[in-house]
Amino acid sequence: MFETDPYLDRDMIMGRGSTDELPEVSPTYVAFSTLALVILTVFTNVMFNLYIKPSVDGVDQPARIQRVPLVNPADQQFE
């Protein structure tokens, strides 16, 4: 049976005891990844609004709005 140090395990979990370093991420990689995610988001939103939403909600018919002229309440006569 072998004995383990609980503080050593905690240090390994917290990353203080690891000797492996994470690779550096270049700024151009971050920029291209961000641009790709923005383009993908716009593309999926357009595809959703063009194909999925109309099939679920049905085709929206424009509602006819009846326009009436505004009337000043001071000009109205009391009946």
Secondary structure, DSSP 8 states (H G I E B T S, - for coil): -----HHHHHHHHHTSS---------HHHHHHHHHHHHHHHHHHHHHIIIIIHHHHH---------------GGG----
